[in-house]
Amino acid sequence: MERTRILIIEDNNDIRESTAEILMLGNYDVLQAINGKEGIELAVKYLPDIILCDIMMPELDGYGVLHLLSKAPETSAIPFIFLTAKTERIDMRKGMEMGADDYLTKPFDDVELLNAIESRVKKRNLQKSLYSQSLDKLDNLLNTNRGLEELSKLIADRKVRQIKKKQVIYYEGDTVNGVYLVISGTVKTFKVADDGRELLTGIYNAEEYFGVAALLANENYRETSEAMENTALCLLPKDFLEPLLNKYPVVAAQFIKLLANSILEKEEQLLQLAYHSVRKRMAEVLIRLSNNREATTDPTILTMSRDNLAAMAGMATETVSRILSDFKDEELIERKGSQILILDHIKLHSMKN
């Protein structure tokens, strides 16, 4: 049975060597790098099963290592564990938001180290199993017309990243590295106006893709994307998707359809911004956020900030507050902080028309 290979990136010789000794006693193969640059070279060359990496290192720190490895498809899915001193705990939030899987606080004992590794090995083996199953089924799926939902589910099983609320996924102008599929949670895309205001261009929920236009146009991302709540995402890498789009016209057609629907939706939004009253625009936004439910008596709970509602409706936040207060007085909605409880979908729809 092939042994698990672990890469340790640590500039402190004593810590690196003692950690390696513990892991070798645990029957793991160990690679050692004395700095971030060497660590990246070893990671790309040997593709370890797990990476342990110190944060504070000269030349290239742990954040830089994680950022560069996450950009490369062959190393982006490798479990990444930060090694951090107690004084650096505040910095760990940054590391976890960047996509680190775990962290160990120095000094750690043998049991802590081995438990962290064993936990990651189990998750890694499960991921490999799902990945293998997906590959076995993919060709059959792509030669049928069962649709994008099944394709999405199979590919989503391959790699899932947990993204924290308000974490940026990519910035406007970044090089396109693929298409993202929302597994759970909500993502918004926006452009920043000259006066600093955010102009919302889209909101994406579970089983929806974003970043499609940049991939198909082979251009940099034209907007910034950010998680509106804790969100699980699957990245479909550009190097993986492009051959599929070229080989299987049915898949390319589905993505083009997604893009076309997005363009039509944005055209409709622009018309509403131009011709509808502020009340109609707010009603339309609430209906869209509640997935266009019409004839239902079941209340719908939405979690959305005033700023995001204002960006979607194309109005000032003060106007949003005033209209929501009116809707509350009319018993169309209830408000609890940032939560909006839609009480009457039918009246909202009639107001929109």
C-alpha atoms as one frame of an Amber mdcrd trajectory, in Angstrom:
protein
   0.000   0.000   0.000   1.358   3.401  -1.011   2.344   5.555   1.949   1.025
   9.062   2.479   3.520  11.735   1.452   3.750  14.905   3.534   5.637  18.089
   2.684   6.913  20.246   5.562   7.795  23.870   4.724   9.526  25.409   7.739
  12.596  27.639   8.029  13.314  26.677  11.657  15.601  23.635  11.431  14.745
  22.238  14.881  10.986  22.426  14.365  11.167  21.060  10.814  13.402  18.121
  11.706  11.513  17.162  14.887   8.185  17.312  13.014   9.629  15.153  10.228
  10.906  12.633  12.758   7.466  12.268  14.372   5.795  11.779  10.985   8.347
   9.218   9.827   7.751   7.253  13.045   4.067   7.387  12.087   4.940   5.624
   8.820   4.592   8.674   6.573   6.921   9.649   3.719   8.270  13.124   4.434
   9.661  15.875   2.207  11.335  18.915   3.787  11.724  22.471   2.463  13.636
  25.234   4.270  11.687  28.116   2.654   8.579  28.905   0.645  10.260  28.924
  -2.759  11.749  25.473  -2.250   8.426  24.279  -0.856   6.558  25.262  -4.003
   9.137  23.511  -6.178   8.812  20.285  -4.153   5.001  20.505  -4.130   4.820
  20.834  -7.921   7.407  18.088  -8.486   6.149  15.452  -6.024   2.452  16.407
  -5.497   2.335  15.484  -1.778  -0.869  14.310  -0.109  -0.661  16.990   2.616
   1.350  20.189   3.110   2.429  21.586   6.493   3.618  25.166   6.132   4.943
  27.822   8.519   3.434  31.304   8.129   6.381  33.576   8.910   9.270  32.813
   6.553  11.738  35.048   4.700  11.399  35.746   0.953   8.039  33.983   0.508
   5.755  33.560   3.534   3.101  30.905   4.074   0.334  33.074   2.638   2.303
  33.438  -0.580   2.879  29.691  -0.754  -0.834  28.957  -0.290  -1.818  31.610
  -2.853   0.536  30.283  -5.549  -0.310  26.614  -4.973  -4.056  27.332  -5.017
  -3.713  28.943  -8.464  -2.272  25.771 -10.052  -4.904  23.074 -10.818  -2.517
  20.222  -9.969  -1.791  21.524  -6.462  -4.956  23.478  -5.605  -6.726  20.520
  -3.975  -3.818  19.416  -1.730  -4.845  19.778   1.961  -2.895  22.681   3.455
  -2.177  23.033   7.189  -0.548  26.166   8.591   2.008  25.994  11.407   1.674
  29.131  13.506   2.992  30.595  16.734   0.481  31.611  19.424   1.190  35.290
  18.745   0.018  34.786  15.138  -3.471  33.474  15.974  -5.071  36.708  14.753
  -3.441  36.138  11.367  -4.985  32.668  11.111  -8.321  34.120  10.020  -6.600
  35.412   6.910  -5.106  31.992   6.237  -8.395  30.148   6.649 -10.176  32.667
   4.429  -7.532  32.063   1.757  -8.426  28.367   1.722  -6.195  26.698   4.340
  -7.740  23.480   5.665  -6.428  23.636   9.222  -3.694  25.011  11.463  -1.479
  23.813  14.308  -0.272  26.193  16.990   3.395  25.850  17.924   4.535  24.244
  20.094   2.317  21.207  19.362   2.781  17.700  20.720   3.016  14.380  18.903
  -0.664  13.503  19.405  -1.920  16.861  18.063   0.243  16.518  14.969  -0.716
  12.926  14.174  -4.433  13.530  14.819  -4.430  16.514  12.442  -2.680  14.461
   9.759  -4.941  11.409  10.155  -8.050  13.597   9.897  -6.821  15.127   6.646
  -5.770  11.749   5.227  -9.295  10.380   5.740 -10.863  13.382   4.015  -8.290
  13.179   1.212  -9.032   9.481   0.597 -12.772  10.190   0.492 -12.173  12.985
  -2.019 -10.080  10.664  -4.217 -12.840   8.059  -4.134 -15.467  10.569  -5.233
 -13.121  11.932  -7.875 -12.561   8.442  -9.311 -16.309   7.768  -9.417 -16.884
  11.051 -11.224 -14.289  10.257 -13.863 -15.820   6.821 -14.484 -19.255   8.367
 -15.085 -18.241  11.537 -16.896 -17.940  10.236 -20.458 -21.345   8.527 -20.264
 -22.902  11.683 -18.886 -21.422  13.975 -21.500 -22.741  11.803 -24.334 -26.311
  12.186 -23.126 -28.692  15.081 -22.758 -29.484  14.592 -19.089 -28.500  18.191
 -18.557 -26.358  20.508 -16.561 -27.713  19.579 -13.131 -26.225  16.064 -13.161
 -22.980  17.356 -14.625 -22.848  19.989 -11.897 -23.388  17.405  -9.167 -20.689
  15.064 -10.441 -18.075  17.752 -10.830 -18.992  19.417  -7.542 -18.064  16.191
  -5.746 -14.458  16.636  -6.802 -13.370  19.620  -4.781 -15.288  21.875  -2.423
 -13.890  25.002  -0.784 -15.423  26.661   2.266 -15.559  30.456   1.810 -16.214
  32.802   4.719 -18.797  35.599   4.626 -17.422  38.742   2.899 -14.403  36.824
   1.553 -13.464  37.873  -1.983 -13.246  34.957  -4.429 -11.696  36.920  -7.289
 -11.205  40.578  -8.115 -12.088  42.458 -11.290  -9.086  42.132 -13.622  -7.847
  38.804 -12.212  -6.852  36.177 -14.762  -9.691  33.732 -15.316  -8.898  30.371
 -13.711 -12.222  28.655 -14.282 -15.938  28.674 -13.546 -17.342  28.475 -10.030
 -20.329  26.415  -8.941 -22.133  27.378  -5.726 -22.740  24.264  -3.624 -24.374
  26.142  -0.734 -24.605  29.750   0.360 -24.764  32.916  -1.750 -22.245  34.862
  -3.851 -22.576  38.340  -5.303 -20.681  39.857  -8.221 -20.217  43.595  -8.528
 -18.280  46.418 -10.119 -17.005  49.439  -8.200 -18.102  52.827  -9.575 -15.807
  55.854  -9.747 -17.420  57.253  -6.601 -16.724  54.018  -4.697 -20.264  52.606
  -4.792 -20.771  48.922  -5.459 -22.887  48.190  -8.549 -24.315  44.707  -8.147
 -24.181  42.620 -11.333 -25.450  39.298 -10.035 -26.403  37.100  -7.085 -25.782
  33.352  -7.261 -27.273  30.656  -5.052 -26.878  26.872  -4.787 -26.457  24.997
  -8.105 -25.693  28.202 -10.001 -22.497  29.043 -11.888 -20.604  32.328 -12.076
 -17.543  33.397 -14.030 -18.903  31.760 -17.205 -18.676  34.860 -19.416 -14.974
  35.428 -18.692 -14.166  31.794 -19.475 -16.082  31.718 -22.769 -14.623  35.082
 -23.832 -11.141  34.018 -22.669 -10.732  37.355 -20.876  -9.939  38.456 -17.327
 -12.791  38.576 -14.844 -14.799  41.761 -15.441 -16.255  41.996 -11.953 -15.419
  41.164  -8.363 -17.084  38.227  -6.605 -17.660  37.978  -2.860 -19.434  35.542
  -0.524 -22.534  37.098   1.045 -22.625  34.374   3.704 -20.550  31.319   4.591
 -20.481  29.507   1.265 -19.260  26.236  -0.247 -17.846  26.519  -3.769 -16.535
  24.141  -6.388 -13.988  25.469  -8.875 -14.171  23.932 -12.349 -10.648  24.775
 -13.589 -10.165  26.356 -16.987  -7.707  23.639 -18.016 -10.341  21.029 -17.209
 -13.347  22.759 -18.773 -11.919  23.986 -22.073 -11.226  20.459 -23.467 -14.737
  19.402 -22.421 -16.331  22.399 -24.120 -14.360  21.684 -27.289 -15.002  17.926
 -27.277 -18.651  17.839 -26.207 -20.899  20.403 -27.939 -23.788  19.584 -25.567
 -21.780  20.901 -22.610 -20.717  24.027 -24.489 -24.330  24.628 -25.475 -25.437
  24.436 -21.835 -22.872  27.013 -20.736 -23.788  29.311 -23.619 -27.436  28.982
 -22.596 -26.476  29.952 -19.048 -24.687  33.022 -20.359 -27.579  33.993 -22.642
 -30.093  33.710 -19.800 -27.849  35.880 -17.632 -27.662  38.549 -20.352 -31.447
  38.536 -20.826 -31.962  38.838 -17.072 -29.595  41.798 -16.874 -31.347  43.485
 -19.810 -34.654  43.093 -17.964 -33.103  44.566 -14.813 -31.836  47.582 -16.775
 -35.307  48.184 -18.241 -36.805  48.019 -14.771 -34.239  50.482 -13.452 -35.094
  52.861 -16.290 -38.896  52.686 -16.277 -40.227  51.237 -13.021 -41.045  53.195
  -9.894 -38.910  52.609  -6.821 -41.729  50.556  -5.254 -41.961  48.309  -8.296
 -38.196  47.922  -8.410 -38.032  46.898  -4.750 -40.932  44.472  -5.200 -39.155
  42.928  -8.194 -35.913  42.527  -6.224 -37.693  40.802  -3.341 -39.505  38.484
  -5.752 -36.257  37.625  -7.535 -34.492  36.893  -4.231 -37.339  34.598  -3.170
 -36.965  32.581  -6.406 -40.082  34.068  -8.024 -42.559  32.318  -5.726 -46.037
  33.616  -6.530 -49.100  31.733  -5.352 -47.908  30.642  -1.919 -48.950  31.372
   1.621 -45.643  30.159   3.034 -43.457  33.010   4.318 -39.984  33.354   2.813
 -37.016  34.517   4.867 -34.357  36.563   3.081 -31.062  37.712   4.572 -29.816
  40.784   2.728 -28.170  44.037   3.796 -29.632  47.422   2.849 -26.524  48.167
   0.772 -26.967  45.019  -1.303 -30.682  45.671  -1.783 -29.868  49.221  -2.855
 -27.272  47.983  -5.340 -29.721  45.460  -6.824 -32.565  47.968  -7.112 -30.421
  50.900  -8.242 -31.464  53.278  -5.474 -30.085  54.908  -2.333 -29.990  52.963
   0.930 -32.223  55.593   2.523 -34.841  54.927  -0.157 -34.584  51.198   0.517
 -35.264  51.778   4.220 -38.278  53.956   3.464 -39.836  51.483   1.017 -39.264
  48.500   3.309 -40.948  50.443   6.115 -43.913  51.094   3.806 -44.058  47.392
   2.868 -44.010  46.503   6.560 -46.890  48.901   7.293 -48.814  47.290   4.411
 -48.135  43.846   5.949 -46.242  42.634   2.904 -43.116  41.901   4.920 -41.698
  41.715   8.437 -38.185  42.844   9.353 -35.764  41.487  11.941 -32.364  43.132
  11.575 -30.953  42.132   8.197 -33.653  39.470   7.760 -36.757  40.138   5.671
 -39.767  37.858   6.050 -41.970  38.012   2.935 -45.573  37.554   4.047 -47.550
  38.150   0.842 -45.973  37.012  -2.431 -49.174  37.552  -4.417 -49.418  41.262
  -3.593 -45.723  41.754  -4.354 -46.236  40.171  -7.772 -49.283  42.345  -8.471
 -47.268  45.421  -7.516 -44.510  44.423  -9.929 -46.866  44.050 -12.912
